[in-house]
Amino acid sequence: MPVTVIENIGLLATPVGRTARSSKEQRDIQLRQNAWLAFENGVITAIGEGRTPAADAHIDACGKLVTPGLVDPHTHLVFGGWRQHELAMKLKGVTYLEILAAGGGILSTVNKTRAASMEELADKAEKELEKMLRLGVTTCECKSGYGLATEEEMKMLHAVQLLRERQPVELVSTFMAAHALPVEYSADREGYIRLIIDEMLPRVAEEHLAEFCDVFCETGVFTPDECRRILLAAQQLGLAAKCHSDEIDPIGGTEMAGSIGAVSCEHLIRCQQSGIEAMKSGGTVACLLPATSFYLGATFAPARQMIDAGVPVAFGSDFNPGSCPCRNLPLAMNIGCYRYRMTPEECLTAVTLNAAAAIHRADRLGTLEVGKQADILIWDAPDLEYVFYRFGDSLADTVIKNGAVV
């Protein structure tokens, strides 16, 4: 196979390793100046400094910054419609849970998602993926959760399968029927939970439609005990556990998730010390969503406490039609740097290695090391600090996925 070398790299910046990093290790990244990187058949084969080796093809980085491709570990990519009409309500102080209780929010998107075909959902999501790729995102997690009925949830997951065949961003599927209680089960919570456990989860596992199961553990949605039942059932079928928790109220979801060894807890805006300790004990990644806090005018998660306690922190965009209609992961990086007071090095790890660990991809993604997949981002920037200094700009210059310029 032909060997390609990226030459004239001004600065190569990458975390290292195949597991999530926390504490001081989250900011301990490798920096190489005047570097080069070689890859063959989609795999990194050599990295060095100084004189560039012979190769079949060369890519000139022109003295720019090179990092791993970005990994977005939390999106709700597939959905019908938008919810711009809720903006005026939010500006007047109507809360997320109040909008949901009035039949809006997730339930509004459920109606539009149910009305769309699989092809329509895939077409809409593909346009967003194209824009995410141009921002440097090479891998993206996608949750279901806007169908809230067996065939509708399967439709969403099949749309993700279709998207894998149509575009280069690597997609990771998460089943999340426990996103809200559908209207038809408003008087039968137990009936819906049994539907998820007895019918939906077996279908997902049998048809290999998802790797993870997520739940929304929140006031007015699902309780910690209900979420535990769903996640334990998912684990028994081979799906790894995730949990939306402590977004609005700290009702014990993070503690529950940590106790069962969840791969990640997501949001964590109101996370308490007991939740941080549970994630540490459970080997759970804290997947924070800084753009969501910004959009909602909410508190920002206690990221520094988590890092200092030894919990690895990842960032996701939380792209969705309601609480964060923003696909821009680099902007989320910038917000995280400013509001969490995290260093550029910590933030880079949060959107590469730790994000990959949150979706079971750290063994081959998230760093630039020999043997890892050639997912590479050349930035229109001289160094890492410049990426965070120029917030809001699109600085991705060249995106390489699995060894191919895309």
Buried (B, 14 or more C-beta within 10 A) or exposed (E): EEBBBBBBBBBBBBBBBBBBBBBEBBBBBEEBEBBBBBBBEBBBBBBBEEEBEEBEEBBBBEEBBBBBBBBBBBBBBBBBBBBEEBEEBBEEEBEBBEBBEEEBBBBBBBEBBBEBEBEEBBBBBBEBBEEBBEBBBBBBBBBBBBBBBBEBBBBBBBBBBBBBEEBBBBBBBBBBBBBBBBEEBEEEEEEBBEBBBEEBBEBBBEEEBBBBBBBBBBEBBBBBEBBBBBBEBBBEEEBBBBBBBBBBBBBBBBBBBBBBBBBBBBBBBBBBEEBBBBBBEBBBBBBBBBBBBBBBEBEBBBBEBBBEBBBBBBBBBBBBBBBBBBBBBBBBBBBBBBBBEBBBBBBBBBBBBBBBBBBBBBEEBBBBBEEBBBBBBBBBBEBBBBBBEBEEBBBBBBBBBBBEEB
